[in-house]
Amino acid sequence: MDNYTPVSCDFHDELEAIATLRQTCRIVYQTEANATAEIEGRIVDVYASNHADYVKLEDGTVIRLDRVVSLNDKRVSSSTDGK
């Protein structure tokens, strides 16, 4: 697996707020095969494991945060983008 690029604290906080409110969200992300995928669902957990951060959806899908391209049609920036 490639190196993890930390995401902005604002993005992390936004994910936690969506999870707390049990809102449905749409996430566009890059798969490990570098294809783009889109999923809609509820976030049940935002957590760290093996030096990376992840989000888990209620259907069991786990997405590494630095692979998220957009959340609810809003482009995501990594912490290295100056945010």
Order of alpha helices (4+ residues) and beta strands (2+ residues): alpha-beta-beta-beta-beta-beta-beta
